[in-house]
């Protein structure tokens, strides 16, 4: 079974928590994997990540339990082919608007006669030719997640879910809010209502559905709406949040806080320095 499908099946009442990898850094990706995230999106759409970089990230994450999902920059069969040859097994397709585009995405991940993926023997996916069963097994091992990012796309949710090979849906709150006239307000009540209805309908159709929350509070709210898997911010977002929180605490200390200085020799931390 595809790894992401297996993750969702084993989740039970605790939706898997993921994050976005936008730094294109193998070290950062590996660190987040060790931090305990269940899955991570290697983002080729909005980050400086190319196919060579995807290989390095997959190698880094392979040292952790975090399951990689590669978001390709577009629903492009050539890019998908290269990403799959690099060893990706679950692909997130951005901006899918209808069933036709959904079917095109699935076809790009399958060898003929089920799709249009080109065959190659000496790839990382085939263990450089050592995995002789790969051409026969690959189709069933591929995972497809489709990102619905507009109100028009959500209107097509039933038809998109009906396309064979679609494993899960993913709602992009920021783009959805923009399409609804609420740019910059991804948690506007109207947007949240639309997302809640999408989650309910996906559940009725038996299709897992995920989304992205900018902070822990948002993740909790999306889980309450019935989302099957939710991402928490991104590597750069987590870095900025942690940095700002630490700086604010140092520059604006609360009077009642017990502040220890280096001169007192009491400053220690998990980092050991």
HELIX and SHEET records of a PDB file:
HELIX    1   1 UNK A    3  UNK A   11  1                                   9    
HELIX    2   2 UNK A   26  UNK A   35  1                                  10    
HELIX    3   3 UNK A   51  UNK A   61  1                                  11    
HELIX    4   4 UNK A   77  UNK A   85  1                                   9    
HELIX    5   5 UNK A   99  UNK A  108  1                                  10    
HELIX    6   6 UNK A  134  UNK A  141  1                                   8    
HELIX    7   7 UNK A  151  UNK A  155  1                                   5    
HELIX    8   8 UNK A  157  UNK A  161  1                                   5    
HELIX    9   9 UNK A  173  UNK A  179  1                                   7    
HELIX   10  10 UNK A  189  UNK A  204  1                                  16    
HELIX   11  11 UNK A  216  UNK A  225  1                                  10    
HELIX   12  12 UNK A  235  UNK A  251  1                                  17    
HELIX   13  13 UNK A  262  UNK A  264  5                                   3    
SHEET    1   A 9 UNK A  16  UNK A  21  0                                        
SHEET    2   A 9 UNK A  39  UNK A  43  1                                        
SHEET    3   A 9 UNK A  67  UNK A  71  1                                        
SHEET    4   A 9 UNK A  90  UNK A  93  1                                        
SHEET    5   A 9 UNK A 143  UNK A 148  1                                        
SHEET    6   A 9 UNK A 168  UNK A 171  1                                        
SHEET    7   A 9 UNK A 208  UNK A 213  1                                        
SHEET    8   A 9 UNK A 229  UNK A 234  1                                        
SHEET    9   A 9 UNK A  16  UNK A  21  1                                        
END                                                                             
